[in-house]
Amino acid sequence: MEICKICGKEYTNLGVHVRQAHKLGIEEYREKYPDVKEEVDDENDFPTEEDTTEKVILKEKAEKEEVEDISGETLKDFLEAHDMSKKELIAVIENFKEGKNIPVKMTERRDKQIGEAGAEVLKDQQSARTTNLHVAETLVKNYGFKVKEVTTRGHTIPKTWILEKV
């Protein structure tokens, strides 16, 4: 960590900070502060104007959801495939970084989707058996099933819902 001679804050990559925050090139910084450590004077620590321009362009593309990952999938494609908004993705990432759980709203939506997918597989049967409450609930609400019995082994989880089509 190095302390910036201009603003007094500490940075892991002082050269990048000086270039981006203070708009100074390597020569200007050396002239103003000749006592800086040699490692900070390395030209690689100071991005070129081209590097900075490229980062700005990439940031703008990312904001427009046009940046592709290695597989060629855009952020927009990813969000659509996972039925989530950019705001929800950011919330998941922030919660992950802070060690928090996924927001309840998203968990409920995911559970509903799992229930719908599971019920889709069982909907044409005359009777069905599931250990997933959301599958059982979807079969009852959307496909005309009725819960015949709920069983447990020794009163433990998971429960099993046994359903019949009405």
PyMOL commands that place a pseudoatom at each C-alpha (Angstrom):
pseudoatom trace, name=CA, resn=MET, resi=1, chain=A, elem=C, hetatm=0, pos=[0.000, 0.000, 0.000]
pseudoatom trace, name=CA, resn=GLU, resi=2, chain=A, elem=C, hetatm=0, pos=[1.235, 3.439, -0.926]
pseudoatom trace, name=CA, resn=ILE, resi=3, chain=A, elem=C, hetatm=0, pos=[-0.001, 6.833, 0.187]
pseudoatom trace, name=CA, resn=CYS, resi=4, chain=A, elem=C, hetatm=0, pos=[-0.924, 9.296, -2.522]
pseudoatom trace, name=CA, resn=LYS, resi=5, chain=A, elem=C, hetatm=0, pos=[1.067, 12.512, -2.114]
pseudoatom trace, name=CA, resn=ILE, resi=6, chain=A, elem=C, hetatm=0, pos=[-1.834, 14.511, -3.574]
pseudoatom trace, name=CA, resn=CYS, resi=7, chain=A, elem=C, hetatm=0, pos=[-4.850, 13.370, -1.553]
pseudoatom trace, name=CA, resn=GLY, resi=8, chain=A, elem=C, hetatm=0, pos=[-3.140, 11.514, 1.299]
pseudoatom trace, name=CA, resn=LYS, resi=9, chain=A, elem=C, hetatm=0, pos=[-5.175, 8.298, 0.895]
pseudoatom trace, name=CA, resn=GLU, resi=10, chain=A, elem=C, hetatm=0, pos=[-3.701, 4.815, 0.754]
pseudoatom trace, name=CA, resn=TYR, resi=11, chain=A, elem=C, hetatm=0, pos=[-3.873, 2.720, -2.451]
pseudoatom trace, name=CA, resn=THR, resi=12, chain=A, elem=C, hetatm=0, pos=[-2.670, -0.705, -3.550]
pseudoatom trace, name=CA, resn=ASN, resi=13, chain=A, elem=C, hetatm=0, pos=[-1.971, 0.575, -7.065]
pseudoatom trace, name=CA, resn=LEU, resi=14, chain=A, elem=C, hetatm=0, pos=[-0.996, 4.192, -6.632]
pseudoatom trace, name=CA, resn=GLY, resi=15, chain=A, elem=C, hetatm=0, pos=[-0.043, 4.679, -10.269]
pseudoatom trace, name=CA, resn=VAL, resi=16, chain=A, elem=C, hetatm=0, pos=[-3.529, 3.848, -11.502]
pseudoatom trace, name=CA, resn=HIS, resi=17, chain=A, elem=C, hetatm=0, pos=[-5.095, 6.048, -8.826]
pseudoatom trace, name=CA, resn=VAL, resi=18, chain=A, elem=C, hetatm=0, pos=[-2.921, 9.061, -9.716]
pseudoatom trace, name=CA, resn=ARG, resi=19, chain=A, elem=C, hetatm=0, pos=[-3.682, 8.689, -13.424]
pseudoatom trace, name=CA, resn=GLN, resi=20, chain=A, elem=C, hetatm=0, pos=[-7.449, 8.251, -12.996]
pseudoatom trace, name=CA, resn=ALA, resi=21, chain=A, elem=C, hetatm=0, pos=[-8.218, 10.480, -10.016]
pseudoatom trace, name=CA, resn=HIS, resi=22, chain=A, elem=C, hetatm=0, pos=[-5.709, 13.272, -10.502]
pseudoatom trace, name=CA, resn=LYS, resi=23, chain=A, elem=C, hetatm=0, pos=[-5.214, 13.070, -14.284]
pseudoatom trace, name=CA, resn=LEU, resi=24, chain=A, elem=C, hetatm=0, pos=[-1.437, 13.074, -13.941]
pseudoatom trace, name=CA, resn=GLY, resi=25, chain=A, elem=C, hetatm=0, pos=[1.006, 11.134, -16.092]
pseudoatom trace, name=CA, resn=ILE, resi=26, chain=A, elem=C, hetatm=0, pos=[4.130, 9.477, -14.747]
pseudoatom trace, name=CA, resn=GLU, resi=27, chain=A, elem=C, hetatm=0, pos=[6.446, 12.398, -15.594]
pseudoatom trace, name=CA, resn=GLU, resi=28, chain=A, elem=C, hetatm=0, pos=[4.208, 15.002, -13.949]
pseudoatom trace, name=CA, resn=TYR, resi=29, chain=A, elem=C, hetatm=0, pos=[3.888, 12.933, -10.753]
pseudoatom trace, name=CA, resn=ARG, resi=30, chain=A, elem=C, hetatm=0, pos=[7.676, 12.358, -10.618]
pseudoatom trace, name=CA, resn=GLU, resi=31, chain=A, elem=C, hetatm=0, pos=[8.321, 16.083, -11.060]
pseudoatom trace, name=CA, resn=LYS, resi=32, chain=A, elem=C, hetatm=0, pos=[5.923, 17.065, -8.270]
pseudoatom trace, name=CA, resn=TYR, resi=33, chain=A, elem=C, hetatm=0, pos=[6.930, 14.259, -5.874]
pseudoatom trace, name=CA, resn=PRO, resi=34, chain=A, elem=C, hetatm=0, pos=[10.475, 13.044, -6.580]
pseudoatom trace, name=CA, resn=ASP, resi=35, chain=A, elem=C, hetatm=0, pos=[10.646, 11.141, -3.261]
pseudoatom trace, name=CA, resn=VAL, resi=36, chain=A, elem=C, hetatm=0, pos=[8.031, 8.493, -4.216]
pseudoatom trace, name=CA, resn=LYS, resi=37, chain=A, elem=C, hetatm=0, pos=[9.156, 4.866, -4.122]
pseudoatom trace, name=CA, resn=GLU, resi=38, chain=A, elem=C, hetatm=0, pos=[10.740, 3.419, -7.252]
pseudoatom trace, name=CA, resn=GLU, resi=39, chain=A, elem=C, hetatm=0, pos=[7.980, 0.808, -7.683]
pseudoatom trace, name=CA, resn=VAL, resi=40, chain=A, elem=C, hetatm=0, pos=[5.400, 3.575, -8.105]
pseudoatom trace, name=CA, resn=ASP, resi=41, chain=A, elem=C, hetatm=0, pos=[7.519, 5.155, -10.809]
pseudoatom trace, name=CA, resn=ASP, resi=42, chain=A, elem=C, hetatm=0, pos=[7.206, 2.052, -12.967]
pseudoatom trace, name=CA, resn=GLU, resi=43, chain=A, elem=C, hetatm=0, pos=[5.461, 2.972, -16.209]
pseudoatom trace, name=CA, resn=ASN, resi=44, chain=A, elem=C, hetatm=0, pos=[3.219, -0.110, -15.930]
pseudoatom trace, name=CA, resn=ASP, resi=45, chain=A, elem=C, hetatm=0, pos=[1.496, 1.419, -12.912]
pseudoatom trace, name=CA, resn=PHE, resi=46, chain=A, elem=C, hetatm=0, pos=[0.265, 4.311, -15.016]
pseudoatom trace, name=CA, resn=PRO, resi=47, chain=A, elem=C, hetatm=0, pos=[-2.358, 3.348, -17.579]
pseudoatom trace, name=CA, resn=THR, resi=48, chain=A, elem=C, hetatm=0, pos=[-1.992, 4.889, -20.982]
pseudoatom trace, name=CA, resn=GLU, resi=49, chain=A, elem=C, hetatm=0, pos=[-4.681, 7.100, -22.441]
pseudoatom trace, name=CA, resn=GLU, resi=50, chain=A, elem=C, hetatm=0, pos=[-5.677, 4.139, -24.643]
pseudoatom trace, name=CA, resn=ASP, resi=51, chain=A, elem=C, hetatm=0, pos=[-6.116, 1.886, -21.572]
pseudoatom trace, name=CA, resn=THR, resi=52, chain=A, elem=C, hetatm=0, pos=[-8.357, 4.452, -19.914]
pseudoatom trace, name=CA, resn=THR, resi=53, chain=A, elem=C, hetatm=0, pos=[-10.407, 4.962, -23.094]
pseudoatom trace, name=CA, resn=GLU, resi=54, chain=A, elem=C, hetatm=0, pos=[-10.872, 1.202, -23.517]
pseudoatom trace, name=CA, resn=LYS, resi=55, chain=A, elem=C, hetatm=0, pos=[-12.107, 0.885, -19.917]
pseudoatom trace, name=CA, resn=VAL, resi=56, chain=A, elem=C, hetatm=0, pos=[-14.622, 3.675, -20.472]
pseudoatom trace, name=CA, resn=ILE, resi=57, chain=A, elem=C, hetatm=0, pos=[-15.912, 1.995, -23.642]
pseudoatom trace, name=CA, resn=LEU, resi=58, chain=A, elem=C, hetatm=0, pos=[-16.232, -1.369, -21.869]
pseudoatom trace, name=CA, resn=LYS, resi=59, chain=A, elem=C, hetatm=0, pos=[-18.049, 0.284, -18.973]
pseudoatom trace, name=CA, resn=GLU, resi=60, chain=A, elem=C, hetatm=0, pos=[-20.485, 1.963, -21.363]
pseudoatom trace, name=CA, resn=LYS, resi=61, chain=A, elem=C, hetatm=0, pos=[-21.105, -1.331, -23.173]
pseudoatom trace, name=CA, resn=ALA, resi=62, chain=A, elem=C, hetatm=0, pos=[-21.647, -3.123, -19.864]
pseudoatom trace, name=CA, resn=GLU, resi=63, chain=A, elem=C, hetatm=0, pos=[-24.171, -0.496, -18.832]
pseudoatom trace, name=CA, resn=LYS, resi=64, chain=A, elem=C, hetatm=0, pos=[-26.000, -1.168, -22.096]
pseudoatom trace, name=CA, resn=GLU, resi=65, chain=A, elem=C, hetatm=0, pos=[-25.757, -4.912, -21.313]
pseudoatom trace, name=CA, resn=GLU, resi=66, chain=A, elem=C, hetatm=0, pos=[-23.797, -5.569, -24.508]
pseudoatom trace, name=CA, resn=VAL, resi=67, chain=A, elem=C, hetatm=0, pos=[-20.629, -7.079, -23.044]
pseudoatom trace, name=CA, resn=GLU, resi=68, chain=A, elem=C, hetatm=0, pos=[-20.294, -10.786, -23.798]
pseudoatom trace, name=CA, resn=ASP, resi=69, chain=A, elem=C, hetatm=0, pos=[-18.737, -13.371, -21.521]
pseudoatom trace, name=CA, resn=ILE, resi=70, chain=A, elem=C, hetatm=0, pos=[-16.519, -16.192, -22.733]
pseudoatom trace, name=CA, resn=SER, resi=71, chain=A, elem=C, hetatm=0, pos=[-19.475, -18.260, -23.953]
pseudoatom trace, name=CA, resn=GLY, resi=72, chain=A, elem=C, hetatm=0, pos=[-20.743, -15.358, -26.062]
pseudoatom trace, name=CA, resn=GLU, resi=73, chain=A, elem=C, hetatm=0, pos=[-23.785, -14.823, -23.832]
pseudoatom trace, name=CA, resn=THR, resi=74, chain=A, elem=C, hetatm=0, pos=[-24.600, -11.187, -23.116]
pseudoatom trace, name=CA, resn=LEU, resi=75, chain=A, elem=C, hetatm=0, pos=[-25.588, -9.964, -19.682]
pseudoatom trace, name=CA, resn=LYS, resi=76, chain=A, elem=C, hetatm=0, pos=[-29.068, -9.359, -21.060]
pseudoatom trace, name=CA, resn=ASP, resi=77, chain=A, elem=C, hetatm=0, pos=[-29.271, -13.007, -22.222]
pseudoatom trace, name=CA, resn=PHE, resi=78, chain=A, elem=C, hetatm=0, pos=[-28.056, -14.198, -18.830]
pseudoatom trace, name=CA, resn=LEU, resi=79, chain=A, elem=C, hetatm=0, pos=[-30.637, -12.133, -16.960]
pseudoatom trace, name=CA, resn=GLU, resi=80, chain=A, elem=C, hetatm=0, pos=[-33.444, -13.344, -19.222]
pseudoatom trace, name=CA, resn=ALA, resi=81, chain=A, elem=C, hetatm=0, pos=[-32.357, -16.982, -18.877]
pseudoatom trace, name=CA, resn=HIS, resi=82, chain=A, elem=C, hetatm=0, pos=[-32.416, -16.668, -15.105]
pseudoatom trace, name=CA, resn=ASP, resi=83, chain=A, elem=C, hetatm=0, pos=[-35.560, -14.533, -15.004]
pseudoatom trace, name=CA, resn=MET, resi=84, chain=A, elem=C, hetatm=0, pos=[-33.995, -11.731, -13.021]
pseudoatom trace, name=CA, resn=SER, resi=85, chain=A, elem=C, hetatm=0, pos=[-33.409, -8.038, -13.356]
pseudoatom trace, name=CA, resn=LYS, resi=86, chain=A, elem=C, hetatm=0, pos=[-30.063, -6.264, -13.244]
pseudoatom trace, name=CA, resn=LYS, resi=87, chain=A, elem=C, hetatm=0, pos=[-31.095, -4.794, -9.889]
pseudoatom trace, name=CA, resn=GLU, resi=88, chain=A, elem=C, hetatm=0, pos=[-31.797, -8.275, -8.493]
pseudoatom trace, name=CA, resn=LEU, resi=89, chain=A, elem=C, hetatm=0, pos=[-28.428, -9.581, -9.716]
pseudoatom trace, name=CA, resn=ILE, resi=90, chain=A, elem=C, hetatm=0, pos=[-26.678, -6.688, -8.002]
pseudoatom trace, name=CA, resn=ALA, resi=91, chain=A, elem=C, hetatm=0, pos=[-28.602, -7.432, -4.777]
pseudoatom trace, name=CA, resn=VAL, resi=92, chain=A, elem=C, hetatm=0, pos=[-27.514, -11.080, -4.899]
pseudoatom trace, name=CA, resn=ILE, resi=93, chain=A, elem=C, hetatm=0, pos=[-23.876, -10.113, -5.444]
pseudoatom trace, name=CA, resn=GLU, resi=94, chain=A, elem=C, hetatm=0, pos=[-23.926, -7.535, -2.643]
pseudoatom trace, name=CA, resn=ASN, resi=95, chain=A, elem=C, hetatm=0, pos=[-25.579, -9.986, -0.243]
pseudoatom trace, name=CA, resn=PHE, resi=96, chain=A, elem=C, hetatm=0, pos=[-23.023, -12.648, -1.180]
pseudoatom trace, name=CA, resn=LYS, resi=97, chain=A, elem=C, hetatm=0, pos=[-20.132, -10.272, -0.509]
pseudoatom trace, name=CA, resn=GLU, resi=98, chain=A, elem=C, hetatm=0, pos=[-21.621, -9.405, 2.884]
pseudoatom trace, name=CA, resn=GLY, resi=99, chain=A, elem=C, hetatm=0, pos=[-22.372, -13.041, 3.748]
pseudoatom trace, name=CA, resn=LYS, resi=100, chain=A, elem=C, hetatm=0, pos=[-26.128, -12.457, 3.748]
pseudoatom trace, name=CA, resn=ASN, resi=101, chain=A, elem=C, hetatm=0, pos=[-28.895, -14.667, 2.379]
pseudoatom trace, name=CA, resn=ILE, resi=102, chain=A, elem=C, hetatm=0, pos=[-30.646, -14.187, -0.932]
pseudoatom trace, name=CA, resn=PRO, resi=103, chain=A, elem=C, hetatm=0, pos=[-33.542, -11.697, -0.575]
pseudoatom trace, name=CA, resn=VAL, resi=104, chain=A, elem=C, hetatm=0, pos=[-36.816, -13.403, 0.430]
pseudoatom trace, name=CA, resn=LYS, resi=105, chain=A, elem=C, hetatm=0, pos=[-38.647, -12.152, -2.674]
pseudoatom trace, name=CA, resn=MET, resi=106, chain=A, elem=C, hetatm=0, pos=[-36.120, -13.876, -4.926]
pseudoatom trace, name=CA, resn=THR, resi=107, chain=A, elem=C, hetatm=0, pos=[-36.176, -17.074, -2.868]
pseudoatom trace, name=CA, resn=GLU, resi=108, chain=A, elem=C, hetatm=0, pos=[-39.967, -17.204, -3.074]
pseudoatom trace, name=CA, resn=ARG, resi=109, chain=A, elem=C, hetatm=0, pos=[-39.891, -16.679, -6.834]
pseudoatom trace, name=CA, resn=ARG, resi=110, chain=A, elem=C, hetatm=0, pos=[-37.260, -19.414, -7.248]
pseudoatom trace, name=CA, resn=ASP, resi=111, chain=A, elem=C, hetatm=0, pos=[-39.334, -21.813, -5.113]
pseudoatom trace, name=CA, resn=LYS, resi=112, chain=A, elem=C, hetatm=0, pos=[-42.401, -21.047, -7.224]
pseudoatom trace, name=CA, resn=GLN, resi=113, chain=A, elem=C, hetatm=0, pos=[-40.460, -21.728, -10.437]
pseudoatom trace, name=CA, resn=ILE, resi=114, chain=A, elem=C, hetatm=0, pos=[-39.195, -25.042, -9.055]
pseudoatom trace, name=CA, resn=GLY, resi=115, chain=A, elem=C, hetatm=0, pos=[-42.752, -25.926, -8.065]
pseudoatom trace, name=CA, resn=GLU, resi=116, chain=A, elem=C, hetatm=0, pos=[-44.078, -25.099, -11.516]
pseudoatom trace, name=CA, resn=ALA, resi=117, chain=A, elem=C, hetatm=0, pos=[-41.355, -27.109, -13.248]
pseudoatom trace, name=CA, resn=GLY, resi=118, chain=A, elem=C, hetatm=0, pos=[-41.924, -30.125, -11.004]
pseudoatom trace, name=CA, resn=ALA, resi=119, chain=A, elem=C, hetatm=0, pos=[-45.704, -29.938, -11.397]
pseudoatom trace, name=CA, resn=GLU, resi=120, chain=A, elem=C, hetatm=0, pos=[-45.335, -29.720, -15.182]
pseudoatom trace, name=CA, resn=VAL, resi=121, chain=A, elem=C, hetatm=0, pos=[-43.715, -33.173, -15.144]
pseudoatom trace, name=CA, resn=LEU, resi=122, chain=A, elem=C, hetatm=0, pos=[-46.472, -34.707, -12.981]
pseudoatom trace, name=CA, resn=LYS, resi=123, chain=A, elem=C, hetatm=0, pos=[-49.571, -32.909, -14.289]
pseudoatom trace, name=CA, resn=ASP, resi=124, chain=A, elem=C, hetatm=0, pos=[-50.731, -35.652, -16.693]
pseudoatom trace, name=CA, resn=GLN, resi=125, chain=A, elem=C, hetatm=0, pos=[-50.571, -38.469, -14.137]
pseudoatom trace, name=CA, resn=GLN, resi=126, chain=A, elem=C, hetatm=0, pos=[-53.614, -39.688, -12.229]
pseudoatom trace, name=CA, resn=SER, resi=127, chain=A, elem=C, hetatm=0, pos=[-51.716, -39.677, -8.946]
pseudoatom trace, name=CA, resn=ALA, resi=128, chain=A, elem=C, hetatm=0, pos=[-48.509, -38.011, -7.890]
pseudoatom trace, name=CA, resn=ARG, resi=129, chain=A, elem=C, hetatm=0, pos=[-46.018, -38.131, -5.064]
pseudoatom trace, name=CA, resn=THR, resi=130, chain=A, elem=C, hetatm=0, pos=[-43.619, -35.321, -4.139]
pseudoatom trace, name=CA, resn=THR, resi=131, chain=A, elem=C, hetatm=0, pos=[-41.448, -34.163, -1.268]
pseudoatom trace, name=CA, resn=ASN, resi=132, chain=A, elem=C, hetatm=0, pos=[-41.594, -30.575, -2.504]
pseudoatom trace, name=CA, resn=LEU, resi=133, chain=A, elem=C, hetatm=0, pos=[-44.350, -28.428, -0.999]
pseudoatom trace, name=CA, resn=HIS, resi=134, chain=A, elem=C, hetatm=0, pos=[-44.246, -26.045, -3.965]
pseudoatom trace, name=CA, resn=VAL, resi=135, chain=A, elem=C, hetatm=0, pos=[-44.787, -28.860, -6.464]
pseudoatom trace, name=CA, resn=ALA, resi=136, chain=A, elem=C, hetatm=0, pos=[-47.749, -30.131, -4.423]
pseudoatom trace, name=CA, resn=GLU, resi=137, chain=A, elem=C, hetatm=0, pos=[-49.165, -26.622, -4.133]
pseudoatom trace, name=CA, resn=THR, resi=138, chain=A, elem=C, hetatm=0, pos=[-48.897, -26.017, -7.891]
pseudoatom trace, name=CA, resn=LEU, resi=139, chain=A, elem=C, hetatm=0, pos=[-50.535, -29.371, -8.694]
pseudoatom trace, name=CA, resn=VAL, resi=140, chain=A, elem=C, hetatm=0, pos=[-53.481, -28.445, -6.455]
pseudoatom trace, name=CA, resn=LYS, resi=141, chain=A, elem=C, hetatm=0, pos=[-53.845, -24.837, -7.670]
pseudoatom trace, name=CA, resn=ASN, resi=142, chain=A, elem=C, hetatm=0, pos=[-53.231, -25.311, -11.389]
pseudoatom trace, name=CA, resn=TYR, resi=143, chain=A, elem=C, hetatm=0, pos=[-53.900, -28.937, -12.364]
pseudoatom trace, name=CA, resn=GLY, resi=144, chain=A, elem=C, hetatm=0, pos=[-56.907, -30.131, -10.372]
pseudoatom trace, name=CA, resn=PHE, resi=145, chain=A, elem=C, hetatm=0, pos=[-55.140, -32.367, -7.875]
pseudoatom trace, name=CA, resn=LYS, resi=146, chain=A, elem=C, hetatm=0, pos=[-56.241, -32.970, -4.327]
pseudoatom trace, name=CA, resn=VAL, resi=147, chain=A, elem=C, hetatm=0, pos=[-53.942, -33.888, -1.428]
pseudoatom trace, name=CA, resn=LYS, resi=148, chain=A, elem=C, hetatm=0, pos=[-54.840, -37.417, -0.369]
pseudoatom trace, name=CA, resn=GLU, resi=149, chain=A, elem=C, hetatm=0, pos=[-52.230, -37.810, 2.352]
pseudoatom trace, name=CA, resn=VAL, resi=150, chain=A, elem=C, hetatm=0, pos=[-49.112, -36.243, 3.811]
pseudoatom trace, name=CA, resn=THR, resi=151, chain=A, elem=C, hetatm=0, pos=[-46.653, -38.706, 5.279]
pseudoatom trace, name=CA, resn=THR, resi=152, chain=A, elem=C, hetatm=0, pos=[-43.449, -38.487, 7.265]
pseudoatom trace, name=CA, resn=ARG, resi=153, chain=A, elem=C, hetatm=0, pos=[-40.982, -41.063, 8.476]
pseudoatom trace, name=CA, resn=GLY, resi=154, chain=A, elem=C, hetatm=0, pos=[-40.785, -40.783, 12.234]
pseudoatom trace, name=CA, resn=HIS, resi=155, chain=A, elem=C, hetatm=0, pos=[-42.207, -37.252, 12.119]
pseudoatom trace, name=CA, resn=THR, resi=156, chain=A, elem=C, hetatm=0, pos=[-39.129, -35.890, 10.342]
pseudoatom trace, name=CA, resn=ILE, resi=157, chain=A, elem=C, hetatm=0, pos=[-38.590, -33.868, 7.237]
pseudoatom trace, name=CA, resn=PRO, resi=158, chain=A, elem=C, hetatm=0, pos=[-39.018, -34.377, 4.331]
pseudoatom trace, name=CA, resn=LYS, resi=159, chain=A, elem=C, hetatm=0, pos=[-42.730, -34.812, 4.225]
pseudoatom trace, name=CA, resn=THR, resi=160, chain=A, elem=C, hetatm=0, pos=[-44.211, -36.589, 1.245]
pseudoatom trace, name=CA, resn=TRP, resi=161, chain=A, elem=C, hetatm=0, pos=[-47.374, -35.277, -0.383]
pseudoatom trace, name=CA, resn=ILE, resi=162, chain=A, elem=C, hetatm=0, pos=[-49.509, -37.921, -2.043]
pseudoatom trace, name=CA, resn=LEU, resi=163, chain=A, elem=C, hetatm=0, pos=[-51.960, -36.380, -4.484]
pseudoatom trace, name=CA, resn=GLU, resi=164, chain=A, elem=C, hetatm=0, pos=[-54.733, -37.591, -6.782]
pseudoatom trace, name=CA, resn=LYS, resi=165, chain=A, elem=C, hetatm=0, pos=[-56.296, -35.924, -9.763]
pseudoatom trace, name=CA, resn=VAL, resi=166, chain=A, elem=C, hetatm=0, pos=[-59.918, -34.991, -9.115]
for i in range(1, 166): cmd.bond("trace and resi %d" % i, "trace and resi %d" % (i + 1))
show_as sticks, trace
zoom trace
